[in-house]
Amino acid sequence: MAVRSAVCLVFTVAAFLLRKTHFDFSLACVAAAYFAGGWDLTAKVWAGVREREFGTDFLMWLVAFGAMFIGEQREAAVLLFLFSASGAMERFAHGRTQREIGALLKNAPKLARLIEDGVEREVPVAELRPGQLVRVTANEQVPVDILVERGESAADEAMLTGEAEPIPKVLGDTCLAGTLNLWGVIEGRVQRAAEDSALQRIIRLIENAQNLKAPVQRFTDRFGTRYTAIVLSVCTAVFFVWWLAFGAPPFVREQAHESAFYRAMTLLVVMSPCALVLSVPSAILSAIAFGARNGVLFRGGAAIENLAGITVVAMDKTGTLTRGKLELIGVEVLQGSEEDLLLAASNLARISNHPMSRSIARAANRRSLAVEQPTESETVAGQGVRAKWRGETVILGHRALVASVHGGATLPPHAEQASEVWFASRTLLGRLLLRDQLRPEAPSLVARLHDAGLKTVMLTGDKSGAAEQMGRMAGVREILGQLTPAQKVEAIERLKKSGETVAMIGDGVNDAPCLAAADVGVAMGARGSDAAIEQAEVVLMNDWLENFLLALDLSIRARRIIRQNLTLSLGVIVFMSLTALLAKALPLYVGVLAHEGSTVIVVLNSLRLLFTPRGATPRT
C-alpha cells in the first residue's frame, strides 16, 4: 500500500504541473493516480458490498469517483493519495503490534536435548511431554517450561519480561520456555507440553487480545452501515436544497464549485468518520504492542479502558506481595548439632519434590553442603519422607511423623510466623523454620500506588499474625487475613458496593474467583495458575509485580490519547460539516486535507504509546 500511495503522489503532482501545458498527458497522469491510489480502496469497498456492509470506505469511494462528474479529477486524485497514505500509516501501526508476536514465534526454540537412560538425543520441541528430562547448555534457549533438577545457571528472561537482568537458576527453580540459559549446564523435568508453555500461552493471549474490543471501540464501530446511510441521506438532502431552494445549478463542469453536487460531495468528504473509526483501535493496538514488549499482556481493549479507572488495588499475599518461595530462616535443634542436622536434612530433601524440600535443598546449595545420596527412600503420604542415610533411618516431614518415632520427646508448639519441617534420626532431632519472603519491590510499589491516590488492600488466607507482619512490611493500608476464597470474593463485592473500582492481583487457583469478581483481574503471569490467568484481564509476565505500575500508567496514557483522538476527529467532522453547509464555497481539496489530515494525526498520536517511558508514577 505504501508503494501504491507513493506512485499515486507522483502522478498526482505530475497531473497538476502539466494541466495547462499538456492537458491530455495530465489526464493520463490522473488516470494512473486513480489506479494506484484507488486500488486498495476499491478492493475494500467491493469486499464490503459483497457482505452487504457500506462503511466509511464506501463514502470515500463515492467521493473519489463522483468527482469525475464535476471536473475535479485532480482533487479526487489528492483524496486517493491521502486516503492510501493514511491507510499505509494505519498498516504501519498494526504492523508494529504484529512484529511483537512475530518476534516471539520466530525466536522460539525448535529442538531440545532429551535425556533418556543417560543418553542425550535431539528431538523436536513439540514431541516433549511432562516428566521427561531435558538438558540445556550455555547460550541455549530453554525449549519448554522445566523444573531444575541438576546444575546452576542464570537466565536472560528479557524475551518474556522486557527485563535483561540475569535471573539465577538453581535446584527447584523454574526455567521458562524461550528464555536464554546464560552460562551453566542445567537439567530439568518438563512441566508442561510445548503448546502449553509460558511462551505459547503468552502468544495466544496477545493474539486473542487484538480481537477483543473496548466499550468505546464498540461504540465507534456503530459508525458503519447505519452512519453511512445517514451521511448519504444528509448529502442528498443538501443537494436538493441547494438546487431547488437556493437555485444552484445541479451539475456545472465549468464552475463546478458553484454546483449543488459539488457541495454535496464536499460535505460527504468532511462527514466521513475515518479518523473517528481509527481513534480507538489504533491506540488500543499500540498499547497492547508496547505492553507485550515490556512484560504486560492486556486481554483486549476493555482491560486497558477499565484499568485506567480503578480506585482500589487488592492483592493476594503469597506469590504476589511475596516471592511465593519459602526460604530457610532458622534451625532449632533438640538433639545433636545444627551442622549435622542441616546436612542430613538437606540430603533427604534432595530426593523429595515437595516445595518445602526444594527450599531446604536450595539453602544447602547456597551453603555448599556435601551431597550424600540417601538409600531405601520412601514417601509417607501426606507426612514426609523416610530413608537410610549413613546407616541409620532418617525422617523429614510433619511433626506428627516425627512424634510417632520420638514418642517421648517434648516438641515445642507450632511456630507462629513461620512454616516448619521436622527432621529426626536416632541421634538428631530438630526442626527447620521456613518463611516466604516479601518481594523487594513490594514496598516501593505500594508507596507509588498511594502516591497515585489509590487505596491498597491485602486479601489472604494466611494466619492473621503472618498476614499482619507481611502487610505492614509492604505498607498495605488494609489487611484482611484468614479468608476463604468465598470470603475474598465477599470483600471484593463490599468494596464495589461502596463505590470503588477494584483491581485484584493474584496468582493461585484460590485467587481465580476474586479475579473474576473484581472490575479488573490481574494475574501473576507465566508462573501463575491456569485458572488465575484464564480469569484475568491483565497478565504480568514472569511474576514482575512492578509491571503493574507499567500496566496502570500505560492504560491511563491510552485513555488520554483515545480522548484526544475522539475530540480531534469529532471536532473536525462537526467544524468542517458546518463550514461546508454555511460557507459560500468550500473547495473540495480543503475538505480532503482536513479529513485525511485528521486521520493521519490520530494514527500518529496513537503511535506515541509505542514509546511510553518506563518508571513513571501513574497519575489518575
N, C-alpha and C positions, 0 to 999 in steps of 0.2 A: 504493500500500500504506500509506503514512503517513496518508493521509486516512481510509482504512477503519479503520486502527488507532485514530485519534482518535475516530471515530464509535463504535467498539466500546467505548472507555473511557467515553464519555459515557453510553451506555445501560447499561453495567455498573454505574457509580456510581448511576445512577437506580434500577436494579433493587434494589440494596442499601438505598437510602434509602426505597423505597416498599414493601418486602416485608411490613411489619407493618401499614401503613395502607391500602394499595391493592394487595392481593396479585395480583389479576388484571392490573392495569396493570404490576406488577413483572414478571410472567411475559412480558408483551408486550415489555417492555424487554430481557429475557433473549433472547427470540427475535430481536429486532433486533440485539443484540450478537453472537449466534451467526452471523447472516447476514453482518454486516460483518467480524467477526474471522475467521470460518471460510471466507470466500470463496476467498482465495488458498491456504489450507491444503488445502481440498477439491480445488481445481484441480491442485495439485501432486501430491496423492495419486492422483487419477484418472489423471493423465499417467503416473505410475509404475506403477500397476496395469496399464495398457494395455501397458506394456513389460515386465510381469512383474517389476517391481522394488518391493520393500517396504522402504523405508528408514526413517529416523528420523521423517520426516513422517507416515508411516503409524501409528507408535506414538502420536504426539501426537493424531492424528485419532481413534484408538480411545479414548484417554482422554477427550477433549473430549465425544464423543458417547456414550460409555459412562457418563459422569457423570450423564446424564439419568435413567438407570435406578435411581440410588441417591439421587435427590432433591438432587443437588449441582449444579444448573444454574448457579447464580451463581458458584460456584468455577470451574466449567468456562469460564464467560464470562471470568473473570480470566485463566485459562490462555490462551484465544484472544487476549485483548488482549496479554498479554506475548509470546506467540508472534509475533503480527503486528508488534508493536513491535520485537522483535529482528530480524525479517525486514526491516523498514524500515531498521534500523540497518545490517544487512548490505548492503542495496542502496546505502545512502549510501556505505559504504566502497568498494564496487565502482564506484559512480558517480564517485568521486574519481579512480580509475585511468582510467576511460573518458574523463574530461574532458581528461586529458593528451593522449590520441590525438586527441580531437575538436578540441583547440586547434591541433594541428599540421595537421590536414586543413583546418580552416576557414580558417586563415591562409595556406595555400599559394597562391602566385600562379597566376592563371588565364590571363593574356595575357602575351605577350612582344613586344619590339621587334626584329623580324628585319631585318637589313641585307643586301640583295641588289643587286648592281650599283650600290652607293652610295645606294640608295633604301630608306628606312625604312618598314615597314608592321607593323601589329599582327596577330599570329597567335595561335591557341590554343597554350598551352604544350605540349600533348600532340602537336602536329604537328612540334615541333623535332626535328632529327636531328643526330648528331655531325658536327662540322666546320662547321656553319653559324655565322654571325657574328651576335651579338645585342648590343644596346646597353641599358645600364641607367643611368637618370638618378638624380639625387639624391632621397633619401627614397623609393626604389622598391625592391621586393623583387627579388632575383636569381631569375629564373624556373627555371633549371636550373643544374647544375654547369658553370662556364665557366672557361677559362684566359685571363687578362687579356692582351690584345694592345696595347691603347691606353688611355691615361688613368691617373689615380691617384685613390684614394679611401681610405675606411676603411669597414669593415663591422661592423655590430652582429650578432653571432652568438649572442645570448642564446637565441634560439628553439631552437637545436640544443644549446648547451653549458650554458645556465644562467648564463653569464658575460656581463655587459653591457659590458665594457671594449671600446672600438673596436679593431679589428684592421686595421692598414694594408694596403692592396692596391695593388701596383704591377705593372709588366710581369713576366709569368711566374708570378704568384701565382694560386692557385685561389680562386674565389668559389663558395660552396655554395648550392644551391637553398634558398629560404626565408629566407636572411639578408638584412639590410637594408643597402642602399648609403646611406651617411650624407650625403656631400656632393658628391663629384665625379661626372663622367660617365665611365663606363668601357665599353669594348667588348671582347668576348671570344669565343673559339670554344667551342661546345658540346662538352663532353667525353663526355657520355652522354645517352641519351634520358631524357625526364621520368620514365618509370616506373622507371628505374634510378638516379635521382638519390640523393644522400645522404639527402635528406628522406624520399623514398618508401621507401628501404631501412630507415631508422630506424622508420618507421611499421609496416612489415611485421615488423620484429624485435620490436617491442612487442606487436603482435597475436599473434605466434607464442608469445612468452614467456608470455603469460597462459594458454596452453593446455598448457604443459609443467609437469609436477608434480615436486615434490621427493620424494626417497625417503620422508621422514617423512609427507608428504601422501598418497603412495600407500598407506602403512601405515594411515593413518586412514580412507582410502576403503574399507578392508575392513569397516569398521563399517557395512555396508549391509544387504543382504537376509539375510546369514548371522547378523549380530548381532541383527537384528530377530527372527529365528526363535528365537535363544537366549533373548532377553528374554521373548518370548511364552511360551516353554516354562517358564521360571522362574516367571513370574507365574501361569501356570495351575497349576503345582505348589503355589505358595504358597496359592492359592485353595482347593485341595482339602485341603491340610494344615490350614489354619485351620478349614475347615468340618468335615472328617471326623475329624481328630486332636484338635483343641482345642475342638470343639463350637461354634464361632462360626456364627451364622446366615448362610446364603449371601447373601440379599438382604433387607435390612430398611430400609424407607424412613424409618421414624420415628427409628431410631437407626442411621443409615447408617454412621457411623464405626466401629461395632462389627461390621459385616458382613465376611465374608471377601472379598467382591467389592470393597468399599471399599479394603481393604488391598492387594489386587492392583492396583487402579487407581493407588493412591498409589505403589506400587513401580514400576509401569510408567512413571509420570512421571519419577521420580528416576533411573531407569536409561536413559532416553532420552539418547543421546550428542550432542545438538545442539551444545553448546559444544565438545565434543571434535572433532567433524567440522569446525567452523569455526576451530579453533585454528591450523591451519597455513595454509590458503588465505587467510584474512583478513590474516595477517602477510605472506605472500608477495606478495599483490596490492598491499598498501600499500608494500612495499619497492620493487617494480617501478615503481609510480607515482612515488615520490619520486626514484628513480634516473633515470627518464626525464625528469623535470622539471629535473634538475641535471646532465645530461650523461653518465649511465651507463645502459647497456642490459644488463639481465640476460636471458639467453635461457632463462628458466624458473626454477622453484624450486630445481632441483638445483644451478644455478650459485651461488645465494645460499648454500645449505647447504654446498657444497664449499669455496667461497672462505673461509668463516669458519674452516676448519680447516687452512689452509696453514701450512707452516713455512719454505718457501724461495720466494723470488721470483727467477726467472730472467728476464733482459732481453736483448733484442737491442740492438745499438748504434745503427746507422744508422736514423733515423726514429723511434726510441724514446727512448733517452737523448739522442740528438742531434736537431737540428731536421729533418734529412733534406734540407737545402738547403745546397749549397756556397756559401761566402762568399769573396770575393776577399781574400786576406791579404797579397799582395805581388806586385811586378812585378820580374823580373830582366831587365835589358837587356844584350844582347851587341853591339848596333849601333843607333845612333840615341839618341833621348831617351825617357825614361819617359813624358812627357806625350804625345808624338806616337804612341808605340806603343799606349798605352791608348786614345787617341782613335780610332785606326784599328781596333784590335781590337774595341772596343765597337760601332762601326757595322757591322762584319762580323757580330758576334754577334747583332745585332738581326734578321737575316734567317734565323737558324737556330732550330730548336725543341729542340735538344739541351739537357739540363739544365745543362751547364756554360756553354753560350752564354747561357742565360737568367740565370744567376748573374752573368755578366760584364755583361750589359745592365742588370741591377738596380743593380749597383755604379756604372755610368756614369750612370744616372738620379739616384742619390743625389748624385753629384758635379756634376750639371747639365752634362755634356759635350754639345757640339754634335752635332746629328743631321745626318749627310750620307749619303744613301742610296747604297749601292753599286749597280753595274750588272753585267749579264752574270754573275750568280751561278750557281754550280753546286755540287752536293753530290758529294763524293768518298766513295763508300760505305765506311763504317767508318773513315774517315780524317779528314774535316773538310769545310770549305767553301772554295771559291775564287771570287774575284770581281774586278771592276775598281773601283778607288777612287782618285779624284784622278789618273786617267790611268795608273795602274800596276796590275799584278796583285798581289793580296794573298791570303794564305793564313792560315787559322785552323784549328788542329786538332792531330792527333797528331804527335809528334816525327818519326816515320818519314816523314810527308808533307813536313815542313819539311826534313828531311835530303836528300830527293830533289831539292829545289830548291837548297839551300845545301850541296852535297855536300862542299865544302872546309871548312865550318865545324866547329869542335870544340865539340860540345854537352856541357854538364855532365851528370853522372849524374842518374838519376831522383831526385826529391825523396822523402825518407824518410817524412815525416809530412804530406804534402800531395799533392793531385792537381795536374796541370799541363796547361796548354793552350798550345801554341806559336803564335806569330804571326811571319810572315815576309813581306817585300816586298824590293824592290831596295835600299831604304835603311834598313829596320828589321828587327831580329831580336831575339827575346826570348821569355820565357815568363811566363805569368800563373799564380800559385800560388793554389789554392783549397782550402779545408778546411771540412768540416762543423763546425758549432758546437754545443757542449753546450747543452742546454736550460737556461735559467736556474734552473728549478725542480728540476732533477735532483738536485743535491747535497742540498737540504733534504728531498726525497722519500726518498732513500736513507737519510739520517740518521734520519728518522722511522720508516722500516721497521726499522732497527736498534733504535731505542728501543722498538718494539713486540715485540722479541725474535725478529725474522725474519732469516734469512740471505739474502744477496744474491749473485747470480752473473750475470756478463755473458757471453753467448754470441754470437760474431760471426765472420763470415767475413773480416773485415778483417785487414790485416797486424798482426803481434804488436806492433810498435812503436806504431802508431796506436791499437790497442786498449788497450794498457797506459796510454798517455797519457790517453785519454778516461776509462778506468775509474778511474784514480787521481783525476782531477779530480772525478768524480761521487761517489767514496767507496765504490765497489763493492769488496767484500772478496775475491772470487774472479773472476779474469778469464781467459777462455779465448778465444784468437784463432785466426785462420786455420782455421776449422772449415767443413767442407762441411755442407749440410743434414742428411746422414746422420749426421755426427759430432755435430751438435747434438742430434739425437734420442737418440744413444747417451749423451750427457752427461745428458739428462733421465732416461733409464732408469736410469743409475747412481745418480742422486740418489734415485729412487723405491725402488730395491732396498735402499738404505741406510736406509730407513725414513722418508724425508722425504715431505711432501705438497707438490707443486710447482705454483706458478702461473707461467706463461710469458707475458711481454708481448712482442708483436711486431707488425709491420705489413706485411711484404712477402710475396710468393709463397713465397720460400725459408723463411719462418717458419711456414708452414702445417703442415708435418709436426710441428714442435715443439709448436705449439698443440694439435694432436690428441693428441700423446704425453703432454702434461702433465695433471695432475689437473684443473687449471683453465686454459683458454686465454683470454688477454686480448688483444684486437685494438685497435690504434690506429685508431679509428673511421672517420669519414667519408672520410678520405684513404687509409685502409688498402686493401690489395688485396682483391678479392672473395674470393680463395682464403683469405686470413687471416681475414676476417670470417666466412666460412662455417664455419671450423673452431673459431672462438672461442665461448666460453660467456658471456663478458662483453665488451662493446664500449665503449671510451672515446670518446665522440663528439668529433669535430673535433680529435683528437690532444691533448687536455688530459691530459698524463701525471699531473698531480696528482689527477685524478679517480680514480685507482687507490686512493688513500687513502680517498676518499669511499666507493668501492665496498666496500673492505675493512671500514671502520667500519660501513657500513650492513648488511653481511652478518652481522657479529658481533652487532650490535644485534637484527637479525631472528632470529638463532638463539636469543639470550637471551629474546626475547619469546615465541618458539614454545615454549621450555621452560617459561616461566611459564604460558602458556596451557594446555599439556598437564597440568602439575602441578595447576593450579586445576581444570580440567574433570574430570580423573580423580579428584582428591581429593573433589570434590563428589559425583560418582557413587558412589564407594565409601562415603563417610561417610553420605550420605542413604539409600543402599540398606540399610546395616546398621541405621540408625535405623528405617527403615520395617519391617524384619524383627523387630527386638528391642523397639522401644518399644510401650507398651500401645496407643497410638493416635496416629498422626501425621496431623494434619489435611491434607487434600488441598491446601489453598491454600499451606501451608508448603512442600510438595514442589514446587508450581508456582513459588513465589517463588525457591526455591533453584535449580531447573532453569533457568528463564528469566533469573534474575539472573546466573547464571554465564555464560550465553550473551552477555548484554549486556556484561558486564565483559571477556570475551575479545575482543569486537569493538572496544570502546573501547581496550583495551590495544594491539591491533594498529594502531589508527589513530595511535598515538603515533609510529609510523615516518614518517608524513607530515610530521612536524615535527622530523626529525633535524637537529641543529646541524651546520653545516659546519666543517671545520678542526680537528676533534678528532683526536688521535693514537690510532689503533686500539689496543685492549688485548685481547690474546688470552688 
